[in-house]
């Protein structure tokens, strides 16, 4: 094989790995979603009472 075919195969394998990793993170994430939008934050231990002056 020539060097061009090897480079193309390596890039293709890297792209498949990247897409597979994104898919795995979006399907099996412990948070609500796989992005970094902070929608999976647990607010259960925050004091909800307002302090008035």
Residue frames relative to the residue before (quaternion, step in Angstrom):
aa qw qx qy qz dx dy dz
X 1.0000 0.0000 0.0000 0.0000 0.00 0.00 0.00
X 0.4013 -0.7039 0.5271 0.2561 3.51 -1.11 0.63
X 0.7054 -0.4983 0.3171 0.3919 3.56 -1.27 0.34
X 0.6163 0.5544 -0.3524 0.4343 3.60 1.06 -0.64
X 0.6592 0.4971 -0.3116 0.4704 3.59 0.94 -0.80
X 0.6361 0.5222 -0.3271 0.4645 3.58 1.01 -0.75
X 0.6518 0.5079 -0.3144 0.4672 3.60 0.96 -0.84
X 0.6514 0.5107 -0.3107 0.4673 3.59 0.96 -0.86
X 0.6563 0.5017 -0.3127 0.4689 3.61 0.94 -0.84
X 0.6553 0.5012 -0.3154 0.4689 3.60 0.92 -0.83
X 0.6645 0.4907 -0.3072 0.4726 3.61 0.92 -0.81
X 0.6413 0.5168 -0.3243 0.4653 3.59 1.01 -0.76
X 0.6567 0.4978 -0.3113 0.4734 3.60 0.92 -0.86
X 0.6465 0.5134 -0.3191 0.4655 3.60 1.00 -0.79
X 0.6545 0.5047 -0.3112 0.4691 3.60 0.99 -0.79
X 0.6440 0.5064 -0.3213 0.4749 3.59 0.98 -0.81
X 0.6398 0.5150 -0.3215 0.4713 3.60 0.99 -0.80
X 0.6608 0.5162 -0.3064 0.4505 3.59 0.93 -0.89
X 0.6804 0.4707 -0.2895 0.4814 3.59 0.87 -0.92
X 0.6409 0.5206 -0.3235 0.4622 3.59 1.00 -0.75
X 0.6460 0.5122 -0.3146 0.4704 3.56 1.02 -0.78
X 0.6411 0.5104 -0.3219 0.4742 3.60 0.98 -0.79
X 0.6572 0.5075 -0.3041 0.4670 3.56 0.95 -0.85
X 0.6553 0.5077 -0.3099 0.4656 3.58 0.94 -0.85
X 0.6716 0.4941 -0.3033 0.4613 3.59 0.92 -0.86
X 0.6810 0.4805 -0.3053 0.4605 3.60 0.99 -0.69
X 0.7100 0.4477 -0.2702 0.4717 3.60 1.06 -0.62
X 0.8118 0.2533 -0.1023 0.5161 3.58 0.91 -0.85
X 0.3022 0.7666 -0.5098 0.2472 3.57 1.09 0.67
X 0.4487 -0.6847 0.5042 0.2751 3.57 -1.08 0.70
X 0.6213 0.5025 -0.3385 0.4968 3.56 1.24 -0.34
X 0.7008 -0.4577 0.3336 0.4337 3.56 -1.29 0.02
X 0.7926 0.0143 -0.0160 0.6093 3.55 1.08 -0.62
X 0.5896 -0.6240 0.3955 0.3265 3.55 -1.21 0.26
X 0.6075 0.5645 -0.3671 0.4213 3.57 1.21 -0.13
X 0.5547 -0.6106 0.4589 0.3300 3.55 -1.31 -0.01
X 0.3118 0.7876 -0.4790 0.2303 3.60 0.90 0.90
X 0.4343 -0.7328 0.4190 0.3144 3.60 1.33 0.07
X 0.3868 0.7196 -0.4983 0.2903 3.61 1.06 0.56
X 0.6646 0.4973 -0.3121 0.4622 3.61 1.22 -0.14
X 0.3973 0.7265 -0.4767 0.2952 3.60 1.22 0.32
X 0.3558 -0.7267 0.5536 0.1969 3.54 -1.00 0.89
X 0.1241 -0.8175 0.5616 0.0289 3.59 -0.52 1.20
X 0.3774 0.7741 -0.4555 0.2255 3.61 1.20 0.25
X 0.7373 0.4142 -0.2492 0.4719 3.62 1.05 -0.52
X 0.4950 0.6449 -0.4341 0.3881 3.62 1.21 0.34
X 0.4609 -0.6778 0.5030 0.2742 3.56 -0.93 0.95
X 0.2533 -0.8113 0.5150 0.1118 3.59 -0.69 1.09
X 0.5582 0.6099 -0.4036 0.3918 3.63 1.20 -0.14
X 0.3273 -0.7285 0.5703 0.1921 3.54 -0.95 0.94
X 0.3054 -0.7283 0.5805 0.1982 3.52 -1.10 0.68
X 0.1749 -0.7936 0.5757 0.0905 3.57 -0.70 1.06
X 0.4425 -0.7055 0.4958 0.2464 3.54 -1.13 0.69
